[in-house]
């Protein structure tokens, strides 16, 4: 059955380039159903906004494994860290109103901060460049601890790095954002967000970071236990202090309405959004991240968004007047939210067809569809006096946006942009490069990977016999 499903997926992939000639919503629906089947996802909701109109809104499966209640327009999915998007909008509204500045020190709004925290600015919280200890990593902090008690406990820990140096995801940043919002507005964080961003959909959202709290229509989250080979319901309780970072549960209609309000500048002026989406300048690396938003480029078209809990994702494509919401409650294998967002975007607009993401999706899905594939040497063969590196892009997919395939490894200092190691396009989506055997030392083991468009490091297929099994799971090459 699963082999049939993969065939369907591959068939659908082959027609995505022509989705505009058929009915895109039908193609999206078929694709979503295939993803659900392959990954054994209990329940899901998917929505698309195009030109400020809802063009796709569908529901699949059940809210919980303990009941047969179907996912519908009243189902509230907890979106976890996607909640940060609403927090970001709320904070930038205060900036727009002149009540706050990105350059302000946090200590201007939050009293009794440790000495080492005094120079942290608001922009460091949003860009995750604060260097603060992450409260979620300390088990001795009670779920009922006050904000002051949390800060007092964290003050006993060293800063993780110099403020502004680099990006490191951190929930303490949003605890402080909550405190800033509440200090300036005189309201609770929750009331401020609801009043300003969900005034007409109050009954379609709820703030709770308590996974076992009984809330009508709230969808449960499940993690798959690979040892027991079964789903287990999440029971984590993180308390009120996590609301601004991961506590929002929301229906799909409410999320889509929020997106349309955002696109129509009902929340923020265009110049404020531009400021919010400006990449932060980290001192010590080239990581690209805006003020609370992830930045993604598909074929040089920029989008902004975030994900949460490995079960939700949101992306807005401003140049295409489109936004996509994906929410689900668990999957058996690798989290699929980013793959789905990018895939659906490509169906809706072929200019957003990301060849790297499509290739990754097939590679990652294959163990669940063909779990018993024979182990084989992958990525190279030896013919006469040459090592021939070979990469096979899925044969039924268009290579229009594949600008380059290169090989990078220990033999060329892992430089993906080395033109001497760029593969040449052959027939049937095959890319090859011949390198003299004399370039490699006999008996020495080299590690390598393929890279698409100079930045997309391609996942090694699970059935590659020459994988090194490290965290990066590189391919190996050895000349006898």
C-alpha positions in Angstrom: 0.0 0.0 0.0 2.7 2.5 0.9 4.6 1.7 -2.3 1.4 2.8 -4.1 1.2 5.9 -2.0 4.8 6.9 -2.9 4.0 6.3 -6.6 1.1 8.7 -6.2 3.3 11.3 -4.5 5.9 11.0 -7.3 3.1 11.3 -9.9 1.8 14.4 -8.2 5.2 15.9 -8.1 5.6 15.4 -11.8 2.6 17.6 -12.5 3.2 20.3 -10.0 5.0 22.4 -12.6 1.7 22.4 -14.5 -0.6 23.0 -11.5 -1.8 26.3 -12.8 -3.2 24.5 -15.8 -5.4 22.3 -13.6 -7.1 23.1 -10.3 -4.4 24.0 -7.7 -6.7 23.4 -4.8 -7.3 19.8 -6.0 -3.6 19.3 -6.4 -3.0 20.7 -2.9 -5.7 18.4 -1.4 -4.2 15.3 -3.0 -0.8 16.2 -1.9 -1.9 16.8 1.7 -3.7 13.5 1.8 -0.6 11.7 0.6 1.6 13.4 3.3 -0.9 12.4 5.9 -0.9 8.7 4.8 2.9 8.4 4.5 3.6 10.1 7.9 0.5 8.6 9.7 -0.6 12.0 10.9 -3.8 11.8 13.1 -5.2 15.2 12.3 -4.4 18.3 10.2 -5.7 21.7 9.0 -4.3 23.5 6.0 -5.2 27.0 4.7 -4.0 29.3 1.9 -4.7 33.0 1.5 -4.1 34.6 -1.9 -4.8 38.2 -2.7 -6.4 38.6 0.8 -8.9 35.9 0.0 -9.1 32.4 1.5 -8.6 30.1 -1.5 -8.0 26.8 0.4 -9.3 25.7 3.8 -9.5 22.0 4.5 -9.5 19.7 7.5 -8.3 16.1 7.8 -8.4 13.3 10.4 -9.3 13.5 14.1 -8.5 16.0 16.9 -7.3 13.3 19.2 -6.5 9.6 19.1 -8.7 9.0 22.1 -11.9 10.0 20.2 -13.3 10.0 16.7 -14.1 13.7 16.7 -13.2 15.1 13.3 -10.9 18.1 12.8 -13.1 21.0 11.7 -13.3 24.8 11.7 -13.8 24.8 15.5 -10.7 22.7 16.2 -8.0 24.7 18.1 -4.4 23.6 17.3 -1.7 24.7 19.6 0.8 26.4 17.4 3.6 26.4 19.9 6.4 28.8 18.8 4.3 30.3 16.0 2.8 32.2 19.0 6.0 34.3 18.8 4.7 35.9 15.6 1.7 37.4 17.5 4.1 38.5 20.3 6.4 40.2 17.7 3.5 42.0 16.1 2.3 43.2 19.5 5.7 44.5 20.5 6.2 46.3 17.2 2.9 48.0 17.6 4.3 49.6 20.7 7.4 50.6 18.7 5.1 52.1 16.0 3.2 54.0 18.7 6.5 55.5 20.0 6.2 53.7 23.4 9.3 51.5 22.8 12.4 51.3 20.7 14.5 48.4 19.4 17.5 50.2 20.9 16.0 50.5 24.3 17.7 48.5 27.1 15.4 45.9 28.6 16.3 47.3 32.1 14.3 50.4 31.2 11.1 48.3 31.5 12.1 45.4 33.7 13.4 46.1 37.2 16.1 44.3 39.2 17.8 42.6 36.3 21.2 41.0 37.0 24.2 43.2 36.3 25.2 41.0 33.3 21.8 41.6 31.7 21.9 45.4 31.9 23.1 46.1 28.4 20.7 43.7 26.6 18.5 45.6 24.2 15.0 44.9 22.9 16.4 44.0 19.5 18.5 41.2 21.2 15.4 39.6 22.5 13.7 39.5 19.1 16.8 38.3 17.3 17.7 35.6 19.9 21.1 37.3 20.3 20.7 38.1 24.0 23.0 35.3 25.3 20.7 34.8 28.3 20.3 31.4 30.0 17.2 29.6 28.7 14.7 29.1 31.5 13.2 26.0 29.9 16.5 24.1 30.4 16.3 24.3 34.2 14.2 21.6 35.9 14.4 23.2 39.3 12.3 26.2 38.2 8.7 25.6 39.4 5.9 25.9 36.9 4.3 28.3 39.3 7.4 30.4 39.9 6.8 34.2 39.4 8.7 36.1 36.7 10.9 37.6 39.5 11.7 34.2 40.8 12.7 32.9 37.4 15.0 35.9 36.8 16.5 35.4 40.3 17.2 31.7 39.5 18.7 32.5 36.1 20.9 35.2 37.6 22.9 32.5 39.2 23.9 31.2 35.8 26.5 32.6 33.4 25.6 34.3 30.2 25.8 31.8 27.3 27.7 34.2 25.0 28.3 37.9 24.5 25.1 39.8 23.7 24.7 40.3 19.9 27.4 37.8 19.0 25.2 35.1 17.3 21.8 33.5 17.2 20.6 31.0 19.8 17.0 30.2 20.2 15.9 31.1 23.7 12.5 31.2 25.6 13.8 33.6 28.2 13.8 36.3 25.5 10.0 36.0 25.3 9.5 36.0 29.0 11.1 39.4 29.0 9.0 40.5 26.0 5.9 39.6 28.0 7.1 41.7 30.9 7.8 44.7 28.6 4.4 44.5 27.0 2.7 44.3 30.4 4.7 47.1 31.8 4.0 49.5 29.0 0.3 48.6 28.4 -0.8 48.0 32.0 -2.6 44.9 30.7 -1.9 41.2 30.8 -0.1 39.9 27.8 -3.0 37.7 26.8 -5.6 40.5 26.9 -3.3 42.9 24.9 -2.8 40.3 22.1 -6.5 39.3 22.0 -7.8 42.9 22.0 -5.4 44.1 19.3 -5.1 41.1 17.0 -8.2 38.9 17.6 -11.1 41.2 18.5 -13.5 39.4 16.3 -12.4 35.8 17.0 -12.0 35.7 20.8 -13.9 32.4 20.9 -11.5 30.8 18.4 -8.3 31.1 20.4 -7.0 30.3 23.9 -3.7 30.8 25.6 -2.5 27.7 27.5 0.9 26.1 27.9 -0.6 23.3 29.9 -0.8 20.3 27.6 -3.3 18.4 29.8 -5.7 21.2 30.5 -9.2 20.4 29.4 -10.2 23.0 26.8 -13.1 22.4 24.4 -12.1 21.7 20.8 -8.4 21.9 21.6 -6.4 19.4 19.5 -3.9 17.2 21.4 -0.2 16.8 20.4 1.4 13.4 20.1 5.0 12.3 19.9 5.9 9.0 18.2 7.8 6.6 20.4 10.0 4.7 18.0 10.8 2.0 20.6 7.2 1.2 21.5 6.1 2.0 17.9 3.1 4.0 19.1 2.0 7.6 19.7 2.2 9.1 23.2 0.2 12.2 24.1 2.2 15.2 25.2 1.7 16.0 28.9 4.2 18.9 29.4 3.1 21.8 31.6 5.1 25.0 31.2 2.9 27.6 32.9 1.7 31.1 32.1 5.2 32.4 31.5 5.4 30.4 28.3 2.2 31.9 26.8 4.0 34.5 24.7 6.5 31.9 23.3 4.4 28.8 22.8 1.0 29.0 24.4 -1.5 29.9 21.7 -4.1 27.5 20.4 -6.1 28.7 17.4 -8.6 27.6 14.8 -7.7 27.7 11.2 -10.3 30.4 10.3 -8.9 32.6 13.0 -5.3 32.1 11.9 -6.3 32.9 8.3 -8.2 36.0 9.4 -5.1 37.1 11.4 -3.0 36.6 8.3 -5.3 38.7 6.1 -5.4 41.5 8.7 -1.6 41.5 8.8 -1.3 41.6 5.0 -3.7 44.5 4.8 -1.6 46.5 7.4 -4.4 46.4 9.9 -1.9 45.6 12.7 1.2 47.5 11.6 2.1 50.1 9.0 4.2 48.9 6.0 7.3 50.8 7.3 6.9 49.0 10.7 6.7 45.6 9.0 9.8 46.5 6.9 11.7 47.3 10.1 10.5 44.0 11.7 11.6 42.0 8.7 15.0 43.6 8.5 17.7 41.0 9.0 19.6 41.4 12.3 23.3 42.0 12.1 25.0 39.4 14.3 28.6 40.2 15.2 30.1 36.8 14.6 28.2 34.9 11.8 26.2 35.4 8.7 23.0 33.8 9.9 20.0 35.5 8.4 17.1 36.1 10.8 14.8 39.0 11.1 13.3 40.5 14.4 11.4 37.4 15.4 10.8 36.0 11.9 12.6 33.4 9.9 13.6 34.4 6.4 13.4 31.9 3.6 14.4 32.3 -0.1 12.9 30.1 -2.8 14.4 30.8 -6.2 15.3 34.3 -5.0 11.8 35.0 -3.8 11.7 35.9 -0.1 9.2 34.8 2.5 8.9 35.2 6.2 7.4 33.0 8.9 8.0 30.6 11.7 7.2 27.1 13.0 6.1 25.6 16.2 6.5 22.4 18.1 7.3 20.5 14.9 3.5 20.5 14.3 2.8 24.0 12.8 4.2 26.4 10.3 3.2 29.8 8.8 4.8 31.5 5.8 3.9 34.7 4.1 5.1 35.5 0.6 4.6 39.3 0.3 5.7 39.5 -3.4 3.2 36.8 -4.3 0.4 38.1 -2.1 0.1 34.7 -0.5 0.3 33.1 2.9 0.1 29.4 4.0 -0.9 27.8 7.3 -0.2 24.2 8.2 -1.2 22.7 11.6 -1.3 19.1 12.7 -1.0 17.0 15.9 1.9 14.6 15.4 3.7 12.6 12.7 5.5 9.3 12.8 8.7 10.4 11.1 10.6 13.6 10.3 8.6 16.8 10.9 6.9 17.8 7.7 5.7 21.3 8.2 8.5 23.1 6.3 8.3 20.6 3.4 4.6 21.1 3.2 4.7 24.9 3.2 7.3 25.0 0.5 5.6 22.2 -1.6 2.2 23.9 -1.4 3.8 27.2 -2.3 5.2 25.6 -5.4 1.8 24.2 -6.4 0.2 27.6 -6.0 3.0 29.5 -7.9 5.5 27.6 -9.9 8.1 30.4 -9.4 8.2 29.2 -5.7 9.0 25.6 -6.7 12.0 24.8 -4.6 14.0 21.9 -6.2 16.0 21.3 -3.0 13.0 21.0 -0.8 11.3 18.6 -3.2 14.3 16.4 -3.4 14.6 16.4 0.4 11.0 15.5 0.8 11.3 12.4 -1.3 14.6 11.3 0.4 13.2 11.7 3.9 9.9 10.0 3.1 11.5 6.9 1.5 12.3 5.0 4.7 8.6 5.0 5.6 7.5 3.9 2.2 10.3 1.5 1.2 11.8 0.4 4.6 13.5 -2.7 3.1 15.6 -1.2 0.3 18.9 -3.0 -0.3 21.9 -1.1 1.0 24.1 0.1 -1.9 27.1 2.3 -2.5 25.7 5.7 -3.2 27.1 8.9 -4.8 30.0 7.6 -6.7 31.4 4.8 -8.9 34.9 4.0 -10.1 35.5 3.5 -13.8 39.0 3.0 -15.1 41.2 5.8 -13.7 38.4 8.0 -12.6 36.1 8.5 -9.6 32.7 9.5 -11.0 30.5 11.3 -8.6 26.9 10.9 -9.6 23.7 12.5 -8.2 20.2 11.5 -9.4 17.5 14.2 -9.1 14.0 12.6 -9.2 13.4 11.7 -12.8 9.9 13.0 -13.0 10.7 16.5 -11.6 11.7 19.6 -13.5 15.3 20.7 -13.1 14.4 24.2 -14.2 15.4 25.8 -10.9 18.4 23.5 -10.3 21.2 25.9 -11.0 24.0 23.6 -9.8 24.9 20.3 -8.2 28.3 20.1 -6.6 30.2 17.7 -4.4 31.9 19.0 -1.2 33.9 16.9 1.2 37.1 16.4 3.1 39.0 16.4 -0.3 38.1 20.0 -1.0 37.7 21.5 2.5 33.9 21.2 2.2 33.7 24.2 -0.1 30.3 24.0 -1.8 31.1 26.8 -4.2 34.3 25.2 -5.6 33.5 25.2 -9.4 36.0 22.5 -10.0 33.7 20.1 -8.2 30.5 21.1 -9.9 28.7 18.2 -11.6 27.5 18.3 -15.2 23.9 17.7 -16.2 23.4 14.4 -18.2 20.3 12.7 -19.4 17.3 11.8 -17.1 18.1 14.3 -14.4 21.5 12.8 -13.7 24.4 14.9 -12.7 28.0 13.6 -12.9 31.6 14.6 -12.4 34.8 12.6 -13.2 37.8 13.2 -11.0 41.1 11.3 -11.5 41.7 8.6 -9.0 45.2 10.0 -8.6 43.6 13.0 -6.7 42.8 10.6 -3.8 45.2 8.8 -1.5 44.8 5.1 -1.6 43.5 3.5 1.6 42.3 6.9 3.0 38.6 7.4 3.8 37.1 10.7 2.6 33.7 12.0 3.5 31.4 14.1 1.3 27.9 15.3 0.4 26.1 16.7 -2.5 25.0 20.3 -2.5 22.3 21.9 -4.6 22.4 25.5 -5.7 25.5 26.1 -3.5 23.6 26.1 -0.2 21.3 23.1 0.0 23.2 20.2 1.6 21.3 17.1 0.4 20.3 14.4 2.8 22.0 11.0 2.4 19.5 8.3 1.5 18.9 5.9 4.3 19.9 2.9 2.2 23.4 4.3 1.4 25.9 1.6 2.4 28.7 4.2 2.5 27.3 6.5 5.2 29.5 7.3 8.2 26.7 7.3 10.7 27.8 10.5 12.4 25.4 13.3 13.3 25.9 14.9 9.9 25.6 11.4 8.3 28.1 12.1 5.5 28.9 9.8 2.6 32.3 8.0 2.5 34.7 7.3 -0.3 37.7 5.1 -0.2 40.1 4.1 -3.0 41.6 0.6 -2.4 
